[in-house]
Amino acid sequence: MPFKPRLQIVTHPRWTVPVPTVENRWDLLYSDYPEVYHEFESVVGTREKQVHEIFDLKEKVVLDAGSGTGKSSLPVSRIAKEVIGIDIERPMAAVAKRALKEEGADNVEFLLGDARSMPLQDGSVDVVMGITLAIYPPEGWRAFAREATRVVKNGGLIVVKAIPPGWYGGELDKVIADVNELGVVDAMFSKEFGFRHKDFYATSNYGTVEKMLRTYGFIFGKKAIDYIIDHRKTSIRWKHRYHYKIVKKPTG
Ligand SMILES: C[S@@+](CC[C@H](N)C(=O)[O-])C[C@H]1O[C@@H](n2cnc3c(N)ncnc32)[C@H](O)[C@@H]1O
């Protein structure tokens, strides 16, 4: 793949080729390297629980906020009635549209839009999901919660899959030591928005050090790259948190 500017290049004495990285710049990943995100997200975790294995999405109209390259929308479309994916990044949505063509599903559409101001009518969907949707700055989650509550039907479900505090980059959180807002967002969901949560552990198997460097290493930066090479790592353990709430609206 041709690499564009703004990447950092990591060299390591025990690795013959330099390793490019966005060094935790997720905005850069989404705008310039959606294919790398798609490959990273295509690594299936052992014991990984997908949203439709935990919550009943059968025959539901589902809004997927932050649908990215389609990795969250397409599996759900196989059991849901309809899936509307919304993403703020055009390059991510372009990859999603290509993936949709390959899948051949006729009950999914991908829209360009902002999860803080959704282009949907009040009470028009059964479920709003955000699967590792990452809104920055974190105050934007308040607008998301308000909008999700507006567009979901009475008795509908809002579910957000997040990385809990202490698990940024999975088991390498302490190695990467990135300053992140996971604790702030976690507290918003539990204390401010009144969501409950369920936690799950999974292990992503990248198969080879090479593949782990060009996906996980590309995203999580120099400290992660050094650690992967030093320890010949090919897998990562994750903790995932599903924040969820059934929305009760005033009637009459
Ligand atoms: C980690 S990706 C998750 C993609 C997909 N849900 C998946 O599971 O693979 C986060 C996505 O959220 C999108 N995003 C971030 N802020 C957003 C916002 N305010 N409105 C809509 N999408 C947003 C990003 O562009 C990115 O595609």
The ligand as an ORCA input file, in Angstrom:
! r2SCAN-3c Opt
* xyz 0 1
  C     -13.115      2.047     16.021
  S     -14.087      2.502     14.608
  C     -15.427      1.331     14.747
  C     -15.995      0.946     13.404
  C     -17.010     -0.194     13.421
  N     -18.130      0.070     14.300
  C     -16.356     -1.522     13.764
  O     -16.801     -2.152     14.728
  O     -15.419     -1.918     13.081
  C     -14.852      4.018     15.153
  C     -15.621      4.734     14.038
  O     -16.362      5.807     14.636
  C     -16.405      6.856     13.687
  N     -16.788      8.104     14.382
  C     -16.076      8.828     15.259
  N     -16.776      9.890     15.677
  C     -17.982      9.847     15.033
  C     -19.136     10.652     15.048
  N     -19.226     11.747     15.803
  N     -20.181     10.295     14.270
  C     -20.118      9.185     13.487
  N     -19.037      8.380     13.429
  C     -17.978      8.694     14.197
  C     -15.012      6.872     13.091
  O     -14.969      7.556     11.858
  C     -14.745      5.366     12.961
  O     -15.127      4.883     11.697
*
